[in-house]
Amino acid sequence: MPPKIVIICGPTATGKTKLGVALAKQWNGEVVSADSMQIYRHMAIGTARPSEEEMEGVPHHMMAIADPWENYSVARYVEEASACVDDILARGKIPFLVGGTGLYIDALCAGRTFSAFRPESGHRARLQKTAAQGGLPDLWRDLQRIDPDAAEKLHPNDEKRIIRALEVWYETGETITEHNRKTRAIPPRYEALTIALTYQDRQALYDRIDRRVDGMMEQGLAEEVRNLLAMGVPSASTAMQAIGYKELADAVANHGDIQAAAEEIKLRSRQYAKRQLTWFRRNKEVHWIYLENNPNFTAVVQDSTDFLRRKGLP
């Protein structure tokens, strides 16, 4: 049987960090972040990275481990996070994977492999150049010929995924459809005991998101973005595409309306929360905890504890 790990997931601003810390303390565990943006240094405010006080002495991993100009990938996350999880297990402790990036969580638990990107091969750069010169329709037709199953699932304008599918073919001689089929056949690396948080009332969730964005602005999110730009972080980098950073980067660089950017962040965050809910609801094994407008945290911890004990967590 694969080893058990605990997942605390759900949409943004639902208290995942607080619950993860409480449960990790109860089980003498350690937290592994599953947030695709908390991995970047110099981005504490906009990613709601927990402070030392909020961690309450519980060791946290996979936070502030990459520079914001790096294009961090899910493949790299799986490699580095699985090393953290395996080390925690080897020390007889329970890993608590906490965050809202569903792709990272699923890939880690499945032990999914990814075809490595080798920039020296030049394939991606060549494909990107073709697309930039108006050749995306030709690339999509190439994909239809090479991997019709993959092409059927993609919109002809989905440049990123079309290029990735072709890149895998040119790098490995294997279609991305075949690569994914083989990957899905691999037994799961970990047994995931998954708890998801959300609010009973969707408007309560949205209101909490809005208040969180207001808090980030008060803490100095605009200044954090200004510092990143001053450090030379490209506005097109993966880190600067994160919600909060993308909207403010444009406003800061062009002397735009900071308050209007903050309202845009709220909108994008609410939209992201809806996508997170859709992602996590696909998993029928998830134990959902529906929060009231003023959540009883003690009751949430007890509900989580009862679930984990039913699942055999020692």
ROPADREN-825205 format. One line per field, with one value per residue (C-alpha): x, y, z; residue in one letter; residue number from 1. Coordinates in pm, 1 decimal. Layout:
xx (X/...)
yy (Y/...)
zz (Z/...)
r (a/...)
k (NUM/...)
//
This chain:
xx (0.0/126.1/199.1/-75.2/-47.7/-305.0/-427.5/-585.5/-722.4/-1005.7/-1048.2/-846.7/-917.7/-1087.3/-840.1/-638.5/-313.8/-465.4/-624.1/-307.3/-103.6/-357.8/-371.1/6.0/54.4/-197.1/-22.7/335.2/341.7/500.6/346.0/436.5/297.8/91.5/70.8/225.8/314.0/430.3/737.3/875.6/1096.5/1009.8/636.4/505.0/214.9/36.7/66.5/-52.5/255.8/223.6/439.8/656.0/386.1/117.1/331.8/328.9/655.9/540.3/805.9/691.0/844.5/828.0/797.1/1034.0/1257.5/1276.4/1358.7/1068.9/1242.9/1256.1/985.4/898.8/715.4/483.5/750.7/1001.6/743.6/672.0/1043.7/1120.4/797.9/805.4/1158.1/1020.9/725.4/945.8/1185.8/899.7/767.1/1114.3/1133.6/807.7/600.0/285.4/310.8/29.1/6.1/-166.1/-267.0/-501.7/-306.8/-496.6/-259.2/36.6/-157.1/-282.5/54.6/237.1/-6.4/-11.3/367.1/316.9/616.7/671.5/871.9/1164.2/1205.5/1553.9/1603.2/1924.5/1727.0/1570.6/1238.0/1026.1/1195.5/1142.1/774.6/717.9/879.9/653.1/345.7/458.4/491.3/131.1/195.7/-18.8/-279.5/1.6/123.7/-227.5/-253.4/82.9/-55.2/-369.2/-142.3/97.1/-146.2/-510.8/-642.1/-453.0/-552.1/-918.2/-904.8/-736.8/-873.3/-683.7/-581.5/-442.6/-85.3/75.3/-66.5/-26.0/341.2/386.7/229.1/450.2/755.0/700.8/680.9/998.6/1185.0/1084.9/932.0/625.5/293.4/174.3/-139.6/71.0/291.2/-15.2/-168.7/144.6/159.7/-200.2/-125.9/132.1/-7.4/-48.9/263.8/69.8/-269.0/-427.0/-662.3/-818.9/-1005.5/-1146.1/-1274.0/-1527.7/-1812.8/-2176.9/-2267.8/-2076.0/-2116.3/-1948.1/-1648.7/-1639.8/-1666.4/-1374.7/-1168.7/-1242.4/-1137.2/-818.5/-726.8/-794.6/-563.4/-289.9/-310.3/-281.8/21.9/197.2/125.5/176.0/518.8/602.8/521.0/719.6/1022.3/994.6/993.0/1289.8/1475.2/1432.4/1170.1/1012.3/642.5/597.7/754.9/543.7/562.0/433.2/135.8/0.5/-324.8/-240.5/97.4/-13.5/-280.2/-59.1/250.4/64.6/-66.8/270.8/469.5/228.8/131.2/-218.6/-502.5/-387.6/-737.1/-883.4/-613.0/-712.0/-1073.3/-953.6/-757.5/-1075.3/-1261.6/-983.3/-952.6/-1324.6/-1306.4/-1006.7/-1196.0/-1473.0/-1217.2/-1061.7/-1401.3/-1463.1/-1123.0/-1150.6/-1511.8/-1400.6/-1247.9/-1526.4/-1300.3/-1274.1/-1419.2/-1581.0/-1622.4/-1873.9/-1797.7/-2053.7/-2015.0/-1835.8/-1668.0/-1630.9/-1265.5/-1273.8/-1557.4/-1366.2/-1061.8/-1281.7/-1456.9/-1117.2/-981.6/-1279.5/-1239.1/-866.5/-916.3/-1186.6/-933.3/-685.4/-439.0/-236.4)
yy (0.0/349.9/568.1/800.0/1176.0/1439.6/1696.9/2026.0/2196.5/2417.2/2764.9/3063.8/3241.3/2949.1/2896.3/2605.3/2726.9/2754.7/2409.1/2252.4/2390.0/2276.1/1921.0/1899.0/1996.8/1734.4/1456.6/1580.0/1640.7/1885.4/2102.6/2089.2/2382.6/2303.5/2659.3/2731.0/3089.2/3051.5/2876.5/3215.5/3437.9/3806.4/3736.0/3689.1/3934.9/3854.7/3478.3/3492.2/3299.8/3221.0/3413.8/3250.4/3337.4/3168.1/2855.6/2813.4/2623.8/2364.3/2303.6/2422.9/2314.2/2422.2/2794.2/3067.9/2816.0/2972.8/3318.1/3501.6/3517.9/3136.2/2954.1/2695.2/2387.9/2119.4/1862.9/2038.7/2068.5/1695.3/1616.2/1853.3/1816.7/1436.7/1448.7/1657.2/1421.7/1110.8/1264.9/1348.5/992.5/847.0/1037.3/876.7/1192.6/1273.3/1508.4/1763.3/1893.1/2231.4/2456.3/2532.4/2434.8/2124.2/2030.1/2021.6/1816.3/1560.0/1523.7/1473.4/1214.4/1021.6/1018.8/1152.2/1180.1/1458.0/1477.3/1700.4/2035.7/2067.4/2428.4/2334.8/2126.9/2441.9/2272.9/2498.1/2815.7/2709.6/2630.5/2955.7/3152.1/2982.1/3066.4/3427.5/3463.8/3360.6/2991.3/2858.3/2710.2/2517.1/2387.3/2272.0/2087.6/1924.9/1809.0/1673.3/1462.0/1349.2/1309.4/1345.9/1254.9/1542.0/1785.2/1698.0/1800.3/2135.3/2458.0/2560.8/2883.0/2708.7/2800.6/2685.3/2331.7/2283.7/2375.4/2150.2/1851.9/1900.1/1954.6/1618.3/1450.4/1610.9/1551.7/1187.6/1045.8/964.7/1148.2/1330.9/1113.4/797.1/954.6/1048.8/703.3/535.9/783.3/717.6/344.4/397.1/314.6/621.8/716.8/817.4/744.6/1088.3/1161.2/1477.3/1748.3/2043.7/2368.1/2605.3/2825.0/2713.7/3054.4/3141.6/3512.5/3463.8/3317.0/3611.5/3860.9/3691.6/3706.3/4078.2/4142.3/3945.4/4155.4/4472.8/4338.8/4263.5/4616.6/4754.5/4532.6/4680.1/4454.4/4740.0/4807.7/4437.2/4441.2/4762.3/4597.9/4293.4/4512.9/4708.6/4377.7/4319.2/4044.9/4037.9/4118.6/3814.8/3572.9/3298.3/3462.3/3794.7/3624.8/3538.3/3704.2/4025.7/4069.1/4085.2/4349.3/4565.3/4530.8/4700.1/4975.3/5035.3/5035.5/5269.0/5494.8/5351.9/5342.1/5125.6/5105.1/4991.8/4725.1/4610.2/4572.1/4369.8/4146.0/4080.8/3984.4/3754.0/3595.4/3519.1/3366.4/3158.1/3034.1/2904.9/2716.1/2569.4/2443.6/2283.1/2111.7/1969.2/1856.9/1613.5/1398.9/1195.0/1086.8/1439.8/1509.4/1851.5/2083.7/2360.9/2665.6/2901.1/3275.7/3289.7/2948.7/2757.9/2662.5/2413.3/2228.7/2231.1/2075.3/1811.8/1726.0/1690.3/1480.4/1245.2/1197.7/1125.1/874.4/696.1/673.7/504.5/785.6/666.7)
zz (0.0/-79.1/224.2/350.1/317.1/408.8/157.0/269.5/-41.4/-166.0/-312.7/-204.9/125.9/303.8/589.7/451.2/610.0/957.5/938.1/800.2/1090.6/1350.3/1213.6/1165.9/1530.8/1637.3/1439.8/1477.8/1105.3/863.7/593.8/225.2/28.2/-280.8/-407.4/-746.1/-648.9/-288.2/-428.6/-542.0/-328.8/-277.9/-326.5/26.8/31.0/-293.1/-243.8/120.2/224.4/596.4/839.2/1104.1/1357.0/1147.7/1108.4/1488.7/1486.2/1233.0/963.2/618.7/289.2/-77.2/-6.8/-130.0/-308.4/-656.4/-792.1/-958.0/-1294.5/-1311.9/-1505.9/-1243.9/-1377.0/-1240.5/-1329.2/-1106.5/-831.4/-835.6/-821.1/-533.3/-334.1/-349.4/-205.5/86.1/136.8/128.4/379.2/617.0/587.7/641.3/971.5/1085.1/1046.7/847.9/547.3/516.7/160.5/186.5/-101.1/-384.8/-697.4/-803.4/-1083.7/-843.2/-588.2/-839.8/-1010.5/-681.9/-544.7/-871.0/-898.1/-1247.1/-1476.8/-1726.5/-2042.0/-1955.3/-2127.7/-2273.0/-2386.8/-2563.6/-2814.2/-2958.1/-3033.6/-2812.0/-2933.4/-3295.2/-3237.9/-3048.1/-3330.7/-3583.6/-3376.3/-3329.1/-3705.4/-3759.5/-3804.6/-3521.4/-3762.8/-3932.1/-3595.6/-3508.9/-3841.0/-3767.9/-3434.8/-3605.3/-3824.7/-3546.2/-3255.6/-3365.6/-3018.5/-2858.4/-3134.8/-3091.3/-2724.2/-2790.9/-2928.9/-3246.1/-3066.7/-2755.2/-2840.4/-2515.0/-2520.2/-2895.8/-2866.9/-2564.2/-2742.7/-3047.2/-2827.7/-2655.2/-2996.2/-3126.3/-2798.9/-2742.9/-3060.5/-2849.2/-2866.1/-2558.8/-2568.9/-2537.8/-2271.9/-2064.5/-2108.7/-1972.4/-1685.6/-1581.6/-1570.7/-1295.5/-947.0/-721.8/-532.0/-219.5/-66.0/-39.0/249.2/111.0/299.9/105.7/253.8/107.9/226.4/224.0/84.9/-231.5/-160.0/178.2/-4.2/-244.6/39.7/216.4/-103.2/-137.8/222.5/169.3/-133.9/65.7/336.0/83.8/-51.0/301.2/364.9/60.8/-236.5/-484.0/-333.2/-351.3/-722.8/-769.4/-607.3/-832.9/-1142.1/-1004.0/-962.3/-1333.8/-1315.2/-1664.3/-1672.9/-1899.6/-1649.2/-1491.9/-1149.5/-1277.9/-1441.8/-1096.8/-993.1/-812.0/-972.6/-1335.3/-1269.7/-1049.9/-1269.3/-1550.8/-1324.5/-1157.2/-1482.6/-1662.3/-1369.8/-1386.0/-1136.8/-843.5/-694.5/-1026.8/-1039.8/-690.4/-802.5/-1100.8/-862.8/-665.5/-982.1/-1105.0/-761.8/-748.8/-1095.3/-988.3/-683.0/-910.9/-1120.3/-805.6/-689.4/-1027.0/-1016.0/-665.2/-711.3/-979.1/-703.1/-544.6/-256.5/-115.0/230.3/196.5/493.0/425.7/634.9/784.8/740.3/1076.3/1089.5/1414.5/1376.2/1662.6/1489.1/1159.7/1327.6/1495.5/1167.7/996.9/1282.4/1273.1/897.6/921.2/1201.6/998.9/717.7/948.3/1011.2/1312.6)
r (m/p/p/k/i/v/i/i/c/g/p/t/a/t/g/k/t/k/l/g/v/a/l/a/k/q/w/n/g/e/v/v/s/a/d/s/m/q/i/y/r/h/m/a/i/g/t/a/r/p/s/e/e/e/m/e/g/v/p/h/h/m/m/a/i/a/d/p/w/e/n/y/s/v/a/r/y/v/e/e/a/s/a/c/v/d/d/i/l/a/r/g/k/i/p/f/l/v/g/g/t/g/l/y/i/d/a/l/c/a/g/r/t/f/s/a/f/r/p/e/s/g/h/r/a/r/l/q/k/t/a/a/q/g/g/l/p/d/l/w/r/d/l/q/r/i/d/p/d/a/a/e/k/l/h/p/n/d/e/k/r/i/i/r/a/l/e/v/w/y/e/t/g/e/t/i/t/e/h/n/r/k/t/r/a/i/p/p/r/y/e/a/l/t/i/a/l/t/y/q/d/r/q/a/l/y/d/r/i/d/r/r/v/d/g/m/m/e/q/g/l/a/e/e/v/r/n/l/l/a/m/g/v/p/s/a/s/t/a/m/q/a/i/g/y/k/e/l/a/d/a/v/a/n/h/g/d/i/q/a/a/a/e/e/i/k/l/r/s/r/q/y/a/k/r/q/l/t/w/f/r/r/n/k/e/v/h/w/i/y/l/e/n/n/p/n/f/t/a/v/v/q/d/s/t/d/f/l/r/r/k/g/l/p)
k (1/2/3/4/5/6/7/8/9/10/11/12/13/14/15/16/17/18/19/20/21/22/23/24/25/26/27/28/29/30/31/32/33/34/35/36/37/38/39/40/41/42/43/44/45/46/47/48/49/50/51/52/53/54/55/56/57/58/59/60/61/62/63/64/65/66/67/68/69/70/71/72/73/74/75/76/77/78/79/80/81/82/83/84/85/86/87/88/89/90/91/92/93/94/95/96/97/98/99/100/101/102/103/104/105/106/107/108/109/110/111/112/113/114/115/116/117/118/119/120/121/122/123/124/125/126/127/128/129/130/131/132/133/134/135/136/137/138/139/140/141/142/143/144/145/146/147/148/149/150/151/152/153/154/155/156/157/158/159/160/161/162/163/164/165/166/167/168/169/170/171/172/173/174/175/176/177/178/179/180/181/182/183/184/185/186/187/188/189/190/191/192/193/194/195/196/197/198/199/200/201/202/203/204/205/206/207/208/209/210/211/212/213/214/215/216/217/218/219/220/221/222/223/224/225/226/227/228/229/230/231/232/233/234/235/236/237/238/239/240/241/242/243/244/245/246/247/248/249/250/251/252/253/254/255/256/257/258/259/260/261/262/263/264/265/266/267/268/269/270/271/272/273/274/275/276/277/278/279/280/281/282/283/284/285/286/287/288/289/290/291/292/293/294/295/296/297/298/299/300/301/302/303/304/305/306/307/308/309/310/311/312/313/314)
//
